[in-house]
């Protein structure tokens, strides 16, 4: 799998042309929270990575079950750039 790399000004130009309202909202730091429904247990899982302990060389990976709020896993790892680590949770 290959990754594409684009310069920042190319992305900025694209966003200004195709999503001017989104650019304006992000500049004003206006974020709209959205509600969602999970009809049953294990219908929706949420994954996240936190860099709060980056200065210590540690990264927090967490998976939550959205309906019940149950923590499916919480792992501390030494990197957040290893896709094999993230995919191993699935």
ABEGO torsion letter per residue (X at the ends): XBBBBBBAAAAAAAAAAABAAAAAAAAAGBBBBBBBBBABBGABBBBBBBAAAAAAGBBBBBBBBAAAGBBABBBBBABAABAAAAAAAX
